[in-house]
Amino acid sequence: MSDASGIRNIADAFARVAEPWQPHRLASVNDYDVKVVKLDGEFVWHSHPETDELFLVRSGRLTIALRDADGEREVELGPDDVFVVPAGVEHRPRAEEAVEALLIEPAGTVNTGDAGGARTQPVREL
Amino acid sequence: MSDASGIRNIADAFARVAEPWQPHRLASVNDYDVKVVKLDGEFVWHSHPETDELFLVRSGRLTIALRDADGEREVELGPDDVFVVPAGVEHRPRAEEAVEALLIEPAGTVNTGDAGGARTQPVREL
C-alpha cells in the first residue's frame, strides 16, 4: 500500500481496514511491527508472556482492563494516549464505540496471546 | 511524566520538548524506544548500520534525503506519514519549518548514528 517512495499514510491505512479486531501491518522496524487496528466491543482476556505491547490511540476511547497479582484495574485511553501493557500482564481491551489504534510489538505477536481461541487473527497486509 | 496509571499523552510530551533535535523517550516496548522529537532546519548525513529507523510525522513537513548505491533521492513526509529508513542507508532529515515526529528504534540508537559529532544528543526523559 505504500507509494513508490515507500511512504505509508496512517489515515489511508485505517481507510483500508474494514473490520474491527483485525490487525494490519503498517510498517516494520527490524523485527518489530507497527500495526493499525480498529477495536469495537470487548476482546478476550489474554497476555503476552514474552513481550510488552504498546497501544497508541488515534481516535475514540479505549478501556484496557488489567489483571495481575495486585488485582484488577482499568486504564482509559483517549486520542494521543500511549500505554504499554507489560509482558505477562493479563489484559482485555474494550471499546464502547469504534476506536482506531496503533500497536507496536515484535513481529509474530498473536492478537490473543496465550489465550488463543476464535478471536485469533493473522496479521494482514494493507 | 506519565500519570499514575502509566498513560502518556503525545501532545503533552511535545509540549515538554523545548529544543529541536533532542529526542525524548515517550515509551519503551521491551528493548525498543518510541521517542518524540522536534526537527527544525537541516541535520547531518548519517546512517545506523545496525538498525532500521522509523519516522512518523505528527505535524509539519519533513524531507529526508537518502543516499545509497543507487544514488541520492528525497522523500517528503507530511502529517500521518510513516517512513522507515533501512539499516545502513545514509540519510539527512531536513525541516523547512518546525516538525514534530515520533521515532521508533532500538534503545541505545544514537541520533547521529555512525557520523557522531557535535549534533549528537543523549535521549532525554520527559
gemmi code that builds the backbone of each chain (N, CA, C; Angstrom):
import gemmi

chains = {
    "A": [
        ("MET", (0.811, -1.200, 0.000), (0.000, 0.000, 0.000), (0.849, 1.257, 0.000)),
        ("SER", (2.149, 1.128, 0.352), (2.976, 2.332, 0.338), (3.109, 2.812, -1.100)),
        ("ASP", (3.354, 4.106, -1.267), (3.572, 4.607, -2.613), (4.985, 4.228, -3.059)),
        ("ALA", (5.350, 4.661, -4.258), (6.634, 4.229, -4.817), (7.810, 4.659, -3.937)),
        ("SER", (7.617, 5.715, -3.182), (8.702, 6.225, -2.342), (8.887, 5.400, -1.083)),
        ("GLY", (7.886, 4.565, -0.754), (7.959, 3.790, 0.479), (7.224, 4.435, 1.643)),
        ("ILE", (6.577, 5.582, 1.403), (5.827, 6.256, 2.462), (4.483, 5.558, 2.673)),
        ("ARG", (4.098, 5.403, 3.926), (2.751, 4.936, 4.250), (2.041, 6.015, 5.054)),
        ("ASN", (0.762, 6.149, 4.808), (-0.021, 7.168, 5.498), (-1.025, 6.497, 6.430)),
        ("ILE", (-1.058, 6.950, 7.662), (-1.880, 6.284, 8.676), (-3.369, 6.428, 8.370)),
        ("ALA", (-3.785, 7.598, 7.923), (-5.207, 7.779, 7.604), (-5.610, 6.861, 6.461)),
        ("ASP", (-4.764, 6.771, 5.434), (-5.049, 5.867, 4.317), (-5.121, 4.425, 4.812)),
        ("ALA", (-4.239, 4.082, 5.735), (-4.228, 2.712, 6.254), (-5.549, 2.389, 6.952)),
        ("PHE", (-5.992, 3.275, 7.823), (-7.251, 2.993, 8.529), (-8.432, 2.921, 7.551)),
        ("ALA", (-8.358, 3.690, 6.470), (-9.446, 3.653, 5.486), (-9.543, 2.290, 4.814)),
        ("ARG", (-8.460, 1.522, 4.848), (-8.456, 0.207, 4.211), (-8.805, -0.914, 5.179)),
        ("VAL", (-8.998, -0.592, 6.429), (-9.327, -1.613, 7.431), (-10.833, -1.609, 7.639)),
        ("ALA", (-11.488, -2.685, 7.236), (-12.948, -2.710, 7.278), (-13.474, -3.201, 8.625)),
        ("GLU", (-12.855, -4.200, 9.180), (-13.410, -4.889, 10.334), (-12.590, -4.631, 11.594)),
        ("PRO", (-13.270, -4.586, 12.747), (-12.511, -4.472, 13.998), (-11.775, -5.776, 14.321)),
        ("TRP", (-10.780, -5.647, 15.179), (-10.022, -6.778, 15.728), (-9.198, -7.513, 14.690)),
        ("GLN", (-8.919, -6.827, 13.555), (-8.043, -7.417, 12.542), (-6.813, -6.530, 12.371)),
        ("PRO", (-5.720, -6.884, 13.028), (-4.510, -6.060, 12.915), (-3.928, -6.107, 11.503)),
        ("HIS", (-3.505, -4.951, 11.027), (-2.856, -4.835, 9.714), (-1.472, -4.213, 9.919)),
        ("ARG", (-0.490, -4.739, 9.205), (0.875, -4.243, 9.346), (1.041, -2.918, 8.597)),
        ("LEU", (1.393, -1.875, 9.324), (1.648, -0.564, 8.715), (3.100, -0.445, 8.291)),
        ("ALA", (3.999, -0.939, 9.134), (5.435, -0.825, 8.857), (6.176, -1.794, 9.758)),
        ("SER", (7.406, -2.082, 9.382), (8.270, -2.931, 10.202), (9.579, -2.197, 10.469)),
        ("VAL", (10.060, -2.348, 11.688), (11.362, -1.795, 12.089), (12.173, -2.983, 12.585)),
        ("ASN", (13.105, -3.431, 11.796), (13.815, -4.677, 12.100), (12.763, -5.767, 12.310)),
        ("ASP", (12.766, -6.402, 13.462), (11.797, -7.485, 13.699), (10.623, -7.033, 14.576)),
        ("TYR", (10.346, -5.743, 14.562), (9.158, -5.219, 15.243), (8.148, -4.739, 14.205)),
        ("ASP", (6.864, -4.887, 14.546), (5.798, -4.411, 13.671), (5.085, -3.220, 14.290)),
        ("VAL", (4.695, -2.288, 13.439), (3.729, -1.256, 13.803), (2.454, -1.614, 13.049)),
        ("LYS", (1.389, -1.850, 13.806), (0.135, -2.306, 13.213), (-0.950, -1.261, 13.425)),
        ("VAL", (-1.909, -1.226, 12.513), (-3.121, -0.455, 12.730), (-4.237, -1.447, 13.006)),
        ("VAL", (-5.135, -1.068, 13.918), (-6.253, -1.951, 14.240), (-7.442, -1.105, 14.672)),
        ("LYS", (-8.618, -1.540, 14.270), (-9.853, -0.954, 14.791), (-10.390, -1.860, 15.886)),
        ("LEU", (-10.908, -1.261, 16.935), (-11.413, -2.004, 18.090), (-12.850, -1.563, 18.318)),
        ("ASP", (-13.721, -2.515, 18.542), (-15.131, -2.178, 18.769), (-15.754, -3.308, 19.576)),
        ("GLY", (-16.181, -2.991, 20.774), (-16.711, -4.024, 21.656), (-15.632, -4.532, 22.597)),
        ("GLU", (-15.863, -5.703, 23.135), (-14.951, -6.235, 24.159), (-14.158, -7.406, 23.600)),
        ("PHE", (-12.868, -7.436, 23.922), (-11.996, -8.521, 23.483), (-11.912, -9.574, 24.589)),
        ("VAL", (-11.016, -10.510, 24.457), (-10.858, -11.585, 25.449), (-9.667, -11.282, 26.360)),
        ("TRP", (-9.753, -11.752, 27.604), (-8.597, -11.701, 28.489), (-7.464, -12.524, 27.890)),
        ("HIS", (-6.274, -11.943, 27.894), (-5.097, -12.681, 27.413), (-3.855, -11.962, 27.892)),
        ("SER", (-2.718, -12.614, 27.750), (-1.455, -11.938, 27.999), (-0.440, -12.378, 26.950)),
        ("HIS", (0.626, -11.621, 26.881), (1.746, -11.976, 26.006), (2.943, -12.226, 26.917)),
        ("PRO", (3.155, -13.479, 27.280), (4.191, -13.761, 28.287), (5.584, -13.282, 27.877)),
        ("GLU", (5.809, -13.183, 26.567), (7.166, -12.918, 26.082), (7.406, -11.475, 25.690)),
        ("THR", (6.378, -10.634, 25.724), (6.610, -9.289, 25.190), (5.656, -8.245, 25.756)),
        ("ASP", (6.174, -7.002, 25.890), (5.334, -5.830, 26.100), (4.495, -5.584, 24.843)),
        ("GLU", (3.438, -4.813, 25.002), (2.585, -4.441, 23.868), (2.178, -2.979, 24.038)),
        ("LEU", (2.506, -2.162, 23.047), (2.183, -0.732, 23.120), (0.903, -0.422, 22.348)),
        ("PHE", (-0.006, 0.291, 23.011), (-1.221, 0.815, 22.389), (-1.074, 2.328, 22.236)),
        ("LEU", (-1.347, 2.833, 21.055), (-1.397, 4.285, 20.809), (-2.772, 4.574, 20.207)),
        ("VAL", (-3.599, 5.308, 20.933), (-4.961, 5.559, 20.454), (-4.955, 6.766, 19.527)),
        ("ARG", (-5.587, 6.561, 18.379), (-5.692, 7.634, 17.390), (-7.058, 8.315, 17.460)),
        ("SER", (-8.093, 7.527, 17.624), (-9.431, 8.116, 17.775), (-10.280, 7.203, 18.640)),
        ("GLY", (-11.259, 7.806, 19.317), (-12.135, 7.053, 20.198), (-11.537, 6.890, 21.589)),
        ("ARG", (-12.255, 6.156, 22.417), (-11.790, 5.919, 23.791), (-11.683, 4.414, 24.023)),
        ("LEU", (-10.511, 4.001, 24.481), (-10.206, 2.586, 24.670), (-9.970, 2.312, 26.152)),
        ("THR", (-10.724, 1.369, 26.687), (-10.508, 0.932, 28.066), (-9.728, -0.383, 28.032)),
        ("ILE", (-8.678, -0.457, 28.821), (-7.936, -1.716, 28.936), (-8.030, -2.172, 30.386)),
        ("ALA", (-8.706, -3.297, 30.603), (-8.726, -3.912, 31.923), (-7.430, -4.701, 32.089)),
        ("LEU", (-6.841, -4.573, 33.284), (-5.545, -5.200, 33.583), (-5.698, -6.048, 34.828)),
        ("ARG", (-5.073, -7.208, 34.844), (-5.208, -8.122, 35.970), (-3.838, -8.688, 36.292)),
        ("ASP", (-3.374, -8.473, 37.492), (-2.101, -9.077, 37.895), (-2.175, -9.427, 39.370)),
        ("ALA", (-1.035, -9.719, 39.972), (-1.012, -10.180, 41.357), (-1.625, -9.152, 42.311)),
        ("ASP", (-1.614, -7.872, 41.908), (-2.166, -6.815, 42.761), (-3.672, -6.653, 42.601)),
        ("GLY", (-4.280, -7.419, 41.695), (-5.714, -7.301, 41.470), (-6.031, -6.805, 40.082)),
        ("GLU", (-7.207, -6.202, 39.944), (-7.689, -5.774, 38.632), (-7.863, -4.257, 38.630)),
        ("ARG", (-7.503, -3.628, 37.528), (-7.740, -2.201, 37.380), (-7.990, -1.916, 35.903)),
        ("GLU", (-8.385, -0.685, 35.611), (-8.614, -0.308, 34.223), (-7.872, 0.982, 33.914)),
        ("VAL", (-7.397, 1.089, 32.697), (-6.906, 2.369, 32.204), (-7.790, 2.762, 31.031)),
        ("GLU", (-8.052, 4.066, 30.928), (-8.874, 4.551, 29.817), (-8.049, 5.510, 28.983)),
        ("LEU", (-7.926, 5.183, 27.709), (-7.080, 5.947, 26.798), (-7.942, 6.715, 25.806)),
        ("GLY", (-7.585, 7.968, 25.575), (-8.207, 8.782, 24.529), (-7.192, 9.067, 23.436)),
        ("PRO", (-7.581, 9.882, 22.468), (-6.674, 10.202, 21.365), (-5.342, 10.750, 21.875)),
        ("ASP", (-4.259, 10.278, 21.275), (-2.896, 10.723, 21.619), (-2.337, 10.017, 22.856)),
        ("ASP", (-3.135, 9.180, 23.498), (-2.640, 8.480, 24.686), (-1.914, 7.191, 24.294)),
        ("VAL", (-0.843, 6.933, 25.027), (0.004, 5.758, 24.804), (0.071, 4.976, 26.101)),
        ("PHE", (-0.073, 3.661, 26.001), (0.032, 2.803, 27.176), (0.730, 1.512, 26.777)),
        ("VAL", (1.626, 1.063, 27.656), (2.351, -0.187, 27.399), (1.884, -1.236, 28.396)),
        ("VAL", (1.313, -2.318, 27.887), (0.965, -3.459, 28.733), (2.231, -4.290, 28.899)),
        ("PRO", (2.713, -4.412, 30.144), (3.968, -5.155, 30.331), (3.803, -6.642, 29.987)),
        ("ALA", (4.888, -7.248, 29.593), (4.893, -8.685, 29.292), (4.286, -9.449, 30.455)),
        ("GLY", (3.408, -10.391, 30.131), (2.861, -11.284, 31.140), (1.655, -10.763, 31.872)),
        ("VAL", (1.305, -9.496, 31.674), (0.150, -8.939, 32.387), (-1.127, -9.216, 31.584)),
        ("GLU", (-2.077, -9.858, 32.238), (-3.354, -10.143, 31.573), (-4.085, -8.844, 31.295)),
        ("HIS", (-4.670, -8.758, 30.115), (-5.399, -7.540, 29.761), (-6.560, -7.880, 28.831)),
        ("ARG", (-7.541, -6.986, 28.837), (-8.733, -7.156, 27.995), (-9.163, -5.788, 27.497)),
        ("PRO", (-8.878, -5.481, 26.233), (-9.315, -4.197, 25.672), (-10.832, -4.162, 25.476)),
        ("ARG", (-11.398, -2.955, 25.642), (-12.841, -2.777, 25.439), (-13.078, -1.388, 24.849)),
        ("ALA", (-13.892, -1.337, 23.825), (-14.210, -0.063, 23.164), (-15.723, 0.070, 23.105)),
        ("GLU", (-16.240, 1.055, 23.814), (-17.690, 1.266, 23.811), (-18.158, 1.755, 22.447)),
        ("GLU", (-17.259, 2.482, 21.777), (-17.520, 2.890, 20.404), (-16.249, 2.601, 19.610)),
        ("ALA", (-16.324, 2.729, 18.298), (-15.184, 2.337, 17.460), (-13.935, 3.136, 17.830)),
        ("VAL", (-12.827, 2.427, 17.935), (-11.523, 3.014, 18.262), (-10.546, 2.673, 17.148)),
        ("GLU", (-9.698, 3.642, 16.818), (-8.557, 3.378, 15.935), (-7.296, 3.444, 16.783)),
        ("ALA", (-6.450, 2.429, 16.658), (-5.231, 2.395, 17.464), (-4.064, 1.839, 16.656)),
        ("LEU", (-2.871, 2.238, 17.073), (-1.654, 1.621, 16.578), (-1.116, 0.688, 17.662)),
        ("LEU", (-0.525, -0.410, 17.234), (0.128, -1.347, 18.136), (1.592, -1.438, 17.752)),
        ("ILE", (2.468, -1.520, 18.737), (3.888, -1.760, 18.475), (4.317, -2.954, 19.304)),
        ("GLU", (4.848, -3.973, 18.611), (5.250, -5.211, 19.285), (6.094, -6.035, 18.317)),
        ("PRO", (6.764, -7.065, 18.822), (7.597, -7.876, 17.933), (6.753, -8.568, 16.861)),
        ("ALA", (7.312, -8.701, 15.663), (6.655, -9.485, 14.621), (6.362, -10.870, 15.177)),
        ("GLY", (5.213, -11.399, 14.814), (4.842, -12.731, 15.287), (3.984, -12.725, 16.533)),
        ("THR", (3.827, -11.531, 17.158), (2.957, -11.453, 18.338), (1.509, -11.692, 17.907)),
        ("VAL", (0.854, -12.625, 18.555), (-0.515, -13.012, 18.187), (-1.510, -12.182, 18.989)),
        ("ASN", (-2.586, -11.743, 18.336), (-3.520, -10.814, 18.982), (-4.131, -11.371, 20.263)),
        ("THR", (-4.363, -12.673, 20.309), (-4.968, -13.263, 21.507), (-3.931, -13.838, 22.475)),
        ("GLY", (-2.654, -13.639, 22.172), (-1.593, -14.050, 23.097), (-1.700, -15.494, 23.506)),
        ("ASP", (-1.654, -15.701, 24.828), (-1.673, -17.062, 25.365), (-3.075, -17.643, 25.454)),
        ("ALA", (-4.099, -16.842, 25.104), (-5.478, -17.328, 25.240), (-5.923, -18.131, 24.024)),
        ("GLY", (-5.442, -17.721, 22.855), (-5.877, -18.392, 21.633), (-7.377, -18.277, 21.448)),
        ("GLY", (-7.949, -19.200, 20.694), (-9.406, -19.220, 20.533), (-9.878, -18.534, 19.275)),
        ("ALA", (-11.203, -18.361, 19.225), (-11.876, -17.940, 17.991), (-11.549, -16.514, 17.580)),
        ("ARG", (-11.073, -15.693, 18.527), (-10.775, -14.299, 18.177), (-9.373, -14.133, 17.594)),
        ("THR", (-8.628, -15.219, 17.509), (-7.266, -15.138, 16.954), (-7.328, -14.762, 15.477)),
        ("GLN", (-6.508, -13.786, 15.105), (-6.485, -13.317, 13.721), (-5.038, -13.206, 13.249)),
        ("PRO", (-4.809, -13.563, 11.987), (-3.471, -13.319, 11.429), (-3.264, -11.822, 11.249)),
        ("VAL", (-2.018, -11.420, 11.174), (-1.728, -10.026, 10.805), (-1.902, -9.897, 9.311)),
        ("ARG", (-2.717, -8.938, 8.902), (-2.978, -8.729, 7.478), (-2.059, -7.643, 6.918)),
        ("GLU", (-1.827, -7.729, 5.612), (-1.078, -6.674, 4.922), (-2.063, -5.636, 4.391)),
        ("LEU", (-1.639, -4.412, 4.324), (-2.515, -3.347, 3.834), (-2.552, -3.346, 2.312)),
    ],
    "B": [
        ("MET", (6.777, 11.457, 33.473), (5.712, 12.316, 33.003), (4.378, 11.594, 32.895)),
        ("SER", (4.409, 10.243, 32.862), (3.135, 9.533, 32.775), (2.344, 9.779, 34.055)),
        ("ASP", (1.028, 9.685, 33.961), (0.236, 9.823, 35.168), (0.323, 8.528, 35.970)),
        ("ALA", (-0.387, 8.486, 37.090), (-0.265, 7.338, 37.995), (-0.648, 6.033, 37.302)),
        ("SER", (-1.502, 6.140, 36.290), (-1.963, 4.938, 35.594), (-0.922, 4.392, 34.631)),
        ("GLY", (0.097, 5.212, 34.310), (1.100, 4.791, 33.340), (0.821, 5.282, 31.936)),
        ("ILE", (-0.237, 6.075, 31.776), (-0.571, 6.607, 30.446), (0.325, 7.804, 30.123)),
        ("ARG", (0.787, 7.853, 28.886), (1.485, 9.043, 28.411), (0.710, 9.636, 27.240)),
        ("ASN", (0.707, 10.947, 27.178), (-0.026, 11.633, 26.116), (0.967, 12.317, 25.176)),
        ("ILE", (0.775, 12.104, 23.899), (1.746, 12.597, 22.919), (1.752, 14.122, 22.870)),
        ("ALA", (0.584, 14.743, 22.924), (0.532, 16.215, 22.900), (1.243, 16.798, 24.115)),
        ("ASP", (0.993, 16.207, 25.280), (1.683, 16.666, 26.487), (3.196, 16.501, 26.348)),
        ("ALA", (3.587, 15.401, 25.742), (5.023, 15.145, 25.576), (5.670, 16.226, 24.714)),
        ("PHE", (5.049, 16.538, 23.581), (5.651, 17.562, 22.714), (5.675, 18.919, 23.408)),
        ("ALA", (4.699, 19.181, 24.270), (4.673, 20.459, 24.988), (5.869, 20.590, 25.933)),
        ("ARG", (6.457, 19.454, 26.293), (7.592, 19.483, 27.212), (8.941, 19.503, 26.493)),
        ("VAL", (8.914, 19.427, 25.182), (10.161, 19.414, 24.406), (10.412, 20.824, 23.891)),
        ("ALA", (11.458, 21.471, 24.393), (11.695, 22.880, 24.049), (12.518, 23.028, 22.771)),
        ("GLU", (13.521, 22.210, 22.624), (14.515, 22.420, 21.570), (14.422, 21.357, 20.478)),
        ("PRO", (14.704, 21.735, 19.244), (14.750, 20.723, 18.190), (15.978, 19.825, 18.323)),
        ("TRP", (15.888, 18.657, 17.694), (16.999, 17.702, 17.592), (17.374, 17.087, 18.931)),
        ("GLN", (16.451, 17.142, 19.902), (16.681, 16.489, 21.195), (15.626, 15.407, 21.403)),
        ("PRO", (15.953, 14.155, 21.089), (14.960, 13.080, 21.248), (14.643, 12.842, 22.721)),
        ("HIS", (13.359, 12.658, 23.001), (12.884, 12.346, 24.347), (12.136, 11.014, 24.299)),
        ("ARG", (12.361, 10.186, 25.312), (11.720, 8.873, 25.342), (10.260, 8.999, 25.767)),
        ("LEU", (9.342, 8.578, 24.917), (7.916, 8.591, 25.231), (7.518, 7.288, 25.904)),
        ("ALA", (8.042, 6.187, 25.422), (7.682, 4.864, 25.954), (8.717, 3.858, 25.482)),
        ("SER", (8.745, 2.729, 26.166), (9.614, 1.625, 25.756), (8.773, 0.365, 25.594)),
        ("VAL", (9.106, -0.409, 24.583), (8.480, -1.715, 24.346), (9.625, -2.715, 24.327)),
        ("ASN", (9.759, -3.478, 25.378), (10.934, -4.345, 25.525), (12.177, -3.467, 25.362)),
        ("ASP", (13.033, -3.800, 24.416), (14.262, -3.013, 24.243), (14.167, -2.045, 23.059)),
        ("TYR", (12.951, -1.651, 22.715), (12.764, -0.622, 21.696), (12.215, 0.642, 22.359)),
        ("ASP", (12.601, 1.788, 21.808), (12.107, 3.069, 22.296), (11.178, 3.717, 21.272)),
        ("VAL", (10.155, 4.382, 21.789), (9.366, 5.318, 20.999), (9.728, 6.698, 21.529)),
        ("LYS", (10.259, 7.537, 20.644), (10.755, 8.848, 21.054), (9.942, 9.938, 20.370)),
        ("VAL", (9.839, 11.079, 21.035), (9.305, 12.277, 20.390), (10.480, 13.213, 20.138)),
        ("VAL", (10.419, 13.889, 18.992), (11.496, 14.825, 18.660), (10.923, 15.947, 17.802)),
        ("LYS", (11.446, 17.143, 18.031), (11.148, 18.263, 17.147), (12.332, 18.443, 16.201)),
        ("LEU", (12.030, 18.754, 14.962), (13.064, 18.918, 13.942), (12.889, 20.292, 13.327)),
        ("ASP", (13.974, 20.997, 13.156), (13.892, 22.335, 12.570), (15.238, 22.645, 11.939)),
        ("GLY", (15.243, 22.808, 10.624), (16.493, 23.027, 9.919), (17.031, 21.716, 9.374)),
        ("GLU", (18.327, 21.714, 9.078), (18.927, 20.548, 8.428), (19.827, 19.811, 9.394)),
        ("PHE", (19.744, 18.470, 9.378), (20.583, 17.631, 10.231), (21.821, 17.222, 9.437)),
        ("VAL", (22.580, 16.286, 9.991), (23.806, 15.818, 9.323), (23.545, 14.470, 8.632)),
        ("TRP", (24.280, 14.215, 7.560), (24.255, 12.893, 6.942), (24.766, 11.870, 7.946)),
        ("HIS", (24.050, 10.765, 8.044), (24.495, 9.677, 8.919), (23.735, 8.416, 8.548)),
        ("SER", (24.172, 7.296, 9.085), (23.393, 6.069, 8.953), (23.452, 5.300, 10.262)),
        ("HIS", (22.557, 4.347, 10.386), (22.547, 3.426, 11.523), (22.830, 2.036, 10.960)),
        ("PRO", (24.088, 1.640, 10.963), (24.431, 0.382, 10.281), (23.693, -0.822, 10.842)),
        ("GLU", (23.298, -0.745, 12.111), (22.751, -1.923, 12.783), (21.236, -1.924, 12.883)),
        ("THR", (20.575, -0.854, 12.442), (19.112, -0.831, 12.675), (18.360, 0.042, 11.691)),
        ("ASP", (17.121, -0.389, 11.394), (16.148, 0.477, 10.730), (15.758, 1.605, 11.693)),
        ("GLU", (15.204, 2.674, 11.130), (14.716, 3.788, 11.946), (13.392, 4.273, 11.353)),
        ("LEU", (12.354, 4.260, 12.183), (11.024, 4.677, 11.702), (10.738, 6.118, 12.096)),
        ("PHE", (10.310, 6.910, 11.111), (9.838, 8.276, 11.329), (8.322, 8.310, 11.145)),
        ("LEU", (7.627, 8.901, 12.100), (6.173, 9.128, 11.982), (5.960, 10.619, 12.200)),
        ("VAL", (5.516, 11.305, 11.162), (5.360, 12.759, 11.267), (3.996, 13.084, 11.862)),
        ("ARG", (4.040, 13.937, 12.866), (2.807, 14.363, 13.528), (2.353, 15.730, 13.023)),
        ("SER", (3.284, 16.641, 12.835), (2.929, 17.951, 12.271), (4.117, 18.494, 11.495)),
        ("GLY", (3.802, 19.328, 10.503), (4.841, 19.902, 9.672), (5.212, 18.987, 8.510)),
        ("ARG", (6.194, 19.432, 7.740), (6.648, 18.636, 6.597), (8.134, 18.344, 6.752)),
        ("LEU", (8.462, 17.055, 6.646), (9.833, 16.593, 6.856), (10.371, 15.996, 5.562)),
        ("THR", (11.504, 16.508, 5.132), (12.182, 15.934, 3.974), (13.341, 15.081, 4.474)),
        ("ILE", (13.437, 13.870, 3.975), (14.580, 13.015, 4.323), (15.340, 12.721, 3.034)),
        ("ALA", (16.562, 13.232, 2.939), (17.430, 12.885, 1.820), (18.051, 11.524, 2.107)),
        ("LEU", (18.109, 10.685, 1.088), (18.603, 9.311, 1.224), (19.700, 9.097, 0.199)),
        ("ARG", (20.743, 8.382, 0.598), (21.883, 8.171, -0.289), (22.306, 6.721, -0.169)),
        ("ASP", (22.278, 6.004, -1.260), (22.771, 4.624, -1.238), (23.433, 4.315, -2.575)),
        ("ALA", (23.678, 3.037, -2.830), (24.411, 2.649, -4.037), (23.698, 3.107, -5.306)),
        ("ASP", (22.389, 3.315, -5.231), (21.624, 3.737, -6.405), (21.634, 5.244, -6.589)),
        ("GLY", (22.257, 5.977, -5.689), (22.298, 7.431, -5.813), (21.560, 8.112, -4.678)),
        ("GLU", (21.127, 9.338, -4.943), (20.502, 10.146, -3.900), (19.057, 10.442, -4.290)),
        ("ARG", (18.175, 10.414, -3.308), (16.781, 10.798, -3.544), (16.230, 11.413, -2.268)),
        ("GLU", (15.046, 11.980, -2.368), (14.419, 12.556, -1.192), (13.007, 12.019, -1.049)),
        ("VAL", (12.583, 11.864, 0.183), (11.168, 11.612, 0.448), (10.663, 12.776, 1.283)),
        ("GLU", (9.408, 13.158, 1.034), (8.828, 14.257, 1.793), (7.606, 13.734, 2.538)),
        ("LEU", (7.630, 13.900, 3.840), (6.587, 13.365, 4.703), (5.754, 14.499, 5.291)),
        ("GLY", (4.444, 14.305, 5.282), (3.537, 15.222, 5.961), (2.898, 14.524, 7.146)),
        ("PRO", (1.949, 15.189, 7.792), (1.282, 14.601, 8.955), (0.683, 13.239, 8.627)),
        ("ASP", (0.859, 12.296, 9.528), (0.327, 10.935, 9.381), (1.184, 10.043, 8.492)),
        ("ASP", (2.243, 10.596, 7.911), (3.097, 9.773, 7.052), (4.158, 9.052, 7.874)),
        ("VAL", (4.408, 7.820, 7.471), (5.386, 6.961, 8.132), (6.409, 6.519, 7.098)),
        ("PHE", (7.676, 6.565, 7.486), (8.739, 6.107, 6.583), (9.813, 5.414, 7.410)),
        ("VAL", (10.306, 4.301, 6.880), (11.363, 3.556, 7.559), (12.653, 3.690, 6.749)),
        ("VAL", (13.672, 4.263, 7.370), (14.996, 4.308, 6.762), (15.670, 2.967, 7.060)),
        ("PRO", (15.975, 2.194, 6.022), (16.563, 0.873, 6.283), (17.957, 0.987, 6.916)),
        ("ALA", (18.303, -0.021, 7.665), (19.629, -0.087, 8.290), (20.700, 0.163, 7.236)),
        ("GLY", (21.651, 0.994, 7.597), (22.810, 1.209, 6.735), (22.633, 2.261, 5.664)),
        ("VAL", (21.408, 2.753, 5.470), (21.182, 3.749, 4.420), (21.456, 5.147, 4.977)),
        ("GLU", (22.353, 5.858, 4.305), (22.668, 7.225, 4.737), (21.450, 8.123, 4.537)),
        ("HIS", (21.192, 8.973, 5.529), (20.043, 9.869, 5.420), (20.330, 11.184, 6.139)),
        ("ARG", (19.606, 12.205, 5.718), (19.754, 13.548, 6.311), (18.377, 14.199, 6.378)),
        ("PRO", (17.778, 14.244, 7.561), (16.480, 14.912, 7.704), (16.618, 16.426, 7.555)),
        ("ARG", (15.569, 17.026, 7.001), (15.552, 18.490, 6.849), (14.120, 18.985, 7.038)),
        ("ALA", (13.971, 20.020, 7.824), (12.646, 20.593, 8.071), (12.709, 22.082, 7.788)),
        ("GLU", (11.953, 22.512, 6.786), (11.955, 23.941, 6.425), (11.266, 24.752, 7.512)),
        ("GLU", (10.301, 24.097, 8.170), (9.653, 24.710, 9.325), (9.599, 23.648, 10.409)),
        ("ALA", (9.213, 24.022, 11.606), (9.248, 23.085, 12.729), (8.381, 21.855, 12.458)),
        ("VAL", (8.938, 20.705, 12.748), (8.256, 19.417, 12.576), (8.219, 18.710, 13.921)),
        ("GLU", (7.103, 18.043, 14.192), (7.011, 17.123, 15.327), (6.953, 15.707, 14.763)),
        ("ALA", (7.794, 14.825, 15.304), (7.832, 13.455, 14.789), (8.042, 12.467, 15.919)),
        ("LEU", (7.576, 11.247, 15.688), (7.900, 10.121, 16.561), (8.959, 9.272, 15.861)),
        ("LEU", (9.846, 8.706, 16.648), (10.857, 7.784, 16.146), (10.669, 6.442, 16.846)),
        ("ILE", (10.822, 5.368, 16.117), (10.812, 4.031, 16.715), (12.081, 3.322, 16.301)),
        ("GLU", (12.841, 2.865, 17.297), (14.124, 2.214, 17.038), (14.614, 1.561, 18.320)),
        ("PRO", (15.606, 0.694, 18.227), (16.093, 0.030, 19.444), (16.663, 1.036, 20.441)),
        ("ALA", (16.463, 0.764, 21.723), (17.099, 1.567, 22.767), (18.596, 1.603, 22.502)),
        ("GLY", (19.186, 2.764, 22.734), (20.627, 2.904, 22.522), (20.987, 3.428, 21.152)),
        ("THR", (20.004, 3.550, 20.253), (20.285, 4.115, 18.933), (20.628, 5.595, 19.097)),
        ("VAL", (21.747, 6.005, 18.550), (22.238, 7.377, 18.707), (21.742, 8.224, 17.539)),
        ("ASN", (21.328, 9.457, 17.850), (20.686, 10.280, 16.821), (21.581, 10.534, 15.600)),
        ("THR", (22.892, 10.639, 15.823), (23.793, 10.895, 14.696), (24.401, 9.613, 14.124)),
        ("GLY", (23.976, 8.467, 14.639), (24.416, 7.185, 14.084), (25.912, 7.062, 13.997)),
        ("ASP", (26.393, 6.693, 12.794), (27.826, 6.459, 12.597), (28.598, 7.749, 12.366)),
        ("ALA", (27.899, 8.884, 12.291), (28.586, 10.145, 11.982), (29.159, 10.803, 13.238)),
        ("GLY", (28.449, 10.639, 14.371), (28.899, 11.300, 15.593), (28.959, 12.807, 15.424)),
        ("GLY", (29.781, 13.451, 16.239), (29.974, 14.885, 16.089), (29.098, 15.707, 17.021)),
        ("ALA", (29.105, 17.021, 16.759), (28.528, 17.995, 17.686), (27.018, 17.896, 17.814)),
        ("ARG", (26.362, 17.288, 16.824), (24.898, 17.200, 16.874), (24.413, 15.998, 17.700)),
        ("THR", (25.360, 15.198, 18.170), (24.981, 14.026, 18.965), (24.313, 14.465, 20.264)),
        ("GLN", (23.187, 13.846, 20.577), (22.432, 14.183, 21.779), (22.042, 12.906, 22.509)),
        ("PRO", (22.062, 12.939, 23.832), (21.527, 11.800, 24.576), (20.004, 11.771, 24.448)),
        ("VAL", (19.435, 10.609, 24.678), (17.971, 10.539, 24.760), (17.557, 11.072, 26.121)),
        ("ARG", (16.650, 12.031, 26.114), (16.182, 12.637, 27.362), (14.902, 11.974, 27.841)),
        ("GLU", (14.689, 12.051, 29.138), (13.421, 11.580, 29.705), (12.447, 12.747, 29.765)),
        ("LEU", (11.184, 12.446, 29.637), (10.162, 13.506, 29.663), (9.833, 13.905, 31.094)),
    ],
}
model = gemmi.Model(1)
for chain_id, residues in chains.items():
    chain = gemmi.Chain(chain_id)
    for i, (resn, *xyz) in enumerate(residues, 1):
        res = gemmi.Residue()
        res.name, res.seqid = resn, gemmi.SeqId(i, " ")
        for name, pos in zip(("N", "CA", "C"), xyz):
            atom = gemmi.Atom()
            atom.name, atom.element = name, gemmi.Element(name[0])
            atom.pos, atom.b_iso = gemmi.Position(*pos), 0.0
            res.add_atom(atom)
        chain.add_residue(res)
    model.add_chain(chain)
structure = gemmi.Structure()
structure.add_model(model)
structure.setup_entities()
